[in-house]
């Protein structure tokens, strides 16, 4: 199923090291965090667990998880890399 959270094009997706979370960044400058859950019928679904609007001043191009899964980084056209903690 589609994940509806951004107002503009998604530029990057990244799964956490344990695959329990999905991070998305977008041209709308938002960061969205989805939590993986078991769906009825035996499938998997991702539910919006958090969102940061205007996380950067310009489009966010990339994101990556730290190996621990407790931090991630975002990189933007505003020339900043920001590190975030869960």
ROLO-156766 format. One record per residue (C-alpha): chain; x, y, z. Coordinates in Angstrom, 3 decimals. Layout:
<recs>
[rec "A",[X,Y,Z]]
...
</recs>
This chain:
<recs>
[rec "A",[0.000,0.000,0.000]]
[rec "A",[1.022,3.586,-0.588]]
[rec "A",[2.420,5.674,2.258]]
[rec "A",[0.835,9.117,2.322]]
[rec "A",[2.862,11.633,4.298]]
[rec "A",[4.629,14.078,1.980]]
[rec "A",[3.265,16.998,-0.028]]
[rec "A",[5.987,16.828,-2.692]]
[rec "A",[8.295,14.261,-4.302]]
[rec "A",[10.067,11.826,-1.982]]
[rec "A",[13.800,12.053,-2.652]]
[rec "A",[15.159,9.225,-0.481]]
[rec "A",[14.056,6.262,1.643]]
[rec "A",[16.092,4.330,4.203]]
[rec "A",[15.241,1.315,6.355]]
[rec "A",[16.638,1.198,9.899]]
[rec "A",[19.311,-1.464,10.514]]
[rec "A",[16.748,-3.784,12.149]]
[rec "A",[14.101,-3.042,9.455]]
[rec "A",[11.584,-1.866,12.081]]
[rec "A",[11.506,1.749,10.827]]
[rec "A",[11.370,3.420,7.439]]
[rec "A",[12.661,6.958,7.048]]
[rec "A",[11.593,9.189,4.159]]
[rec "A",[12.721,12.669,3.121]]
[rec "A",[11.260,14.930,0.496]]
[rec "A",[11.340,18.100,-1.545]]
[rec "A",[8.761,19.453,0.937]]
[rec "A",[11.604,19.637,3.547]]
[rec "A",[9.860,17.131,5.817]]
[rec "A",[11.219,14.015,7.505]]
[rec "A",[8.738,11.176,8.036]]
[rec "A",[9.295,8.099,10.156]]
[rec "A",[7.163,4.997,9.631]]
[rec "A",[6.935,2.049,12.010]]
[rec "A",[6.676,-1.479,10.660]]
[rec "A",[3.747,-3.479,12.038]]
[rec "A",[2.123,-6.799,11.362]]
[rec "A",[-1.011,-6.285,9.293]]
[rec "A",[-4.190,-8.252,9.592]]
[rec "A",[-4.010,-11.138,7.176]]
[rec "A",[-0.330,-11.807,7.832]]
[rec "A",[1.181,-8.973,5.820]]
[rec "A",[3.254,-5.978,6.863]]
[rec "A",[2.209,-2.340,7.018]]
[rec "A",[4.038,0.885,7.783]]
[rec "A",[2.294,3.453,9.992]]
[rec "A",[3.380,7.073,10.369]]
[rec "A",[5.142,7.313,13.734]]
[rec "A",[6.620,10.806,13.463]]
[rec "A",[7.053,13.813,11.229]]
[rec "A",[9.260,16.909,11.296]]
[rec "A",[8.083,19.692,9.004]]
[rec "A",[10.659,22.187,7.710]]
[rec "A",[13.523,20.074,9.015]]
[rec "A",[15.835,21.975,6.641]]
[rec "A",[15.663,25.304,4.823]]
[rec "A",[15.828,23.697,1.376]]
[rec "A",[14.988,20.360,-0.270]]
[rec "A",[16.266,17.293,1.615]]
[rec "A",[18.156,15.029,-0.786]]
[rec "A",[19.307,12.128,1.338]]
[rec "A",[19.066,10.266,4.633]]
[rec "A",[21.003,7.450,6.294]]
[rec "A",[20.852,5.489,9.534]]
[rec "A",[23.658,5.044,12.031]]
[rec "A",[24.497,1.358,12.626]]
[rec "A",[22.948,1.542,16.117]]
[rec "A",[19.549,2.521,14.676]]
[rec "A",[19.179,5.224,17.334]]
[rec "A",[20.369,8.103,15.118]]
[rec "A",[20.008,9.112,11.495]]
[rec "A",[21.361,11.905,9.326]]
[rec "A",[19.718,14.070,6.673]]
[rec "A",[21.470,16.065,3.943]]
[rec "A",[19.935,19.075,2.251]]
[rec "A",[20.475,21.579,-0.494]]
[rec "A",[20.822,24.147,2.320]]
[rec "A",[24.382,22.742,2.662]]
[rec "A",[23.743,21.209,6.101]]
[rec "A",[23.890,17.642,7.314]]
[rec "A",[21.819,17.199,10.448]]
[rec "A",[22.020,14.289,12.872]]
[rec "A",[18.805,13.292,14.607]]
[rec "A",[18.219,11.089,17.671]]
[rec "A",[15.156,8.921,18.198]]
</recs>
